Amino acid sequence: MRRTIDWDEDAVVIIDQCALPGAFSTLRLRTVDELIDAIRRLAVRGAPALGAAGALGTAMSALRHGADHAAVEADAKRLAEARPTAVNLSWGVRRALAKLPEGGQAVLVEAKAVLDEDETANRQASARAAEAILDRCARRPLRLLTHCNAGRLATVGWGTALGVVWHLHTAGHVEYVFADETRPLLQGARLTAWELAQAGVPYRVLPDSAAATAMARGLIDCVVVGADRIAANGDVANKIGTYPLALAAARHGLPFFVVAPESTVDRTLPGGEHIVIEERSAAEVTEFGGRRVAPDDAAVFNPAFDVTPADLITAVVTDQGILPLA
């Protein structure tokens, strides 16, 4: 399938990201409950893809419940709350829900428009960011570091941070990409590495804790990441581990770029301290491959995201331009 998430007849169809890289499979989700479960267990993930999921889930509910707007609004609320940090999820829900007075088909048309616009927006943002990186980095070809997964799997069909890689690689400007493994669920080792391999881009997977050492050894020219929510002042919430990367990049004088669609910017929040950070199950930390690796009574701190202050970021690039940073 061309898209990570799409609509097919009466179902939301997604690439099952929990199965990668061992198997490429798709899931047909026919109910809002099935979609919410897929969101919570990260079968579909990434801020732009979640925006599409929110819109399509709202359309699914509207087509099912018809004139029962209260039922649709209840489903929309559950969808929006399935993951609290990624602003695109609630944004997609709100955008589709606004068409509810016009009927279920109008909601579906709007949801499909969210999908079409997402790929265009991410191509524009990543192309702009690629140009900015080339302006900033004198060395060619470039050695890039990325964190988590911000490729087509995190979007409808192109990518944000990895979208930058696709542009630069096509132009012959990439030597290799360092992909942080991204603990605890290994989105970098499982998903980013898979995407880079599929695209024929040279890459190396490294432990999150080795990134600063790679910088110190002169192996990295630039850090480029995606975002799950961007505050009005430019503070960025992204996958846990992004903040220490920004600190290390600042220490070593490396540019640190954030790439996202404009829909990820939440101008209702003045700063990152207002972003709600999702905390996930302790089992993600205490277990590995289904086997317990920590003592039974181990307490766990497992935030899914952290906030990188704007003063550590070289530029936040969206399809609408470069965001002014406080």
Secondary structure, 3 states (H helix, E strand, C coil): CCCCEEEECCEEEEECCCCCCCCCCEEEECCHHHHHHHHHCCCCCCHHHHHHHHHHHHHHHHHHHCCCHHHHHHHHHHHHCCCCCCHHHHHHHHHHHCCHHHCHHHHHHHHHHHHHHHHHHHHHHHHHHHHHHHHHCCCCCEEEEECCCCCHHHCCCCCCHHHHHHHHHHCCCEEEEEEECCCCCCHHHHHHHHHHHHHCCCEEEECHHHHHHHHHCCCCCEEEECCCEEECCCCEEEECCHHHHHHHHHHCCCCEEEECCHHHEECCCCCHHHCCCCECCCHHHHEECCEECCCCCCCCCCECEEEECHHHCCEEEECCEEECCC
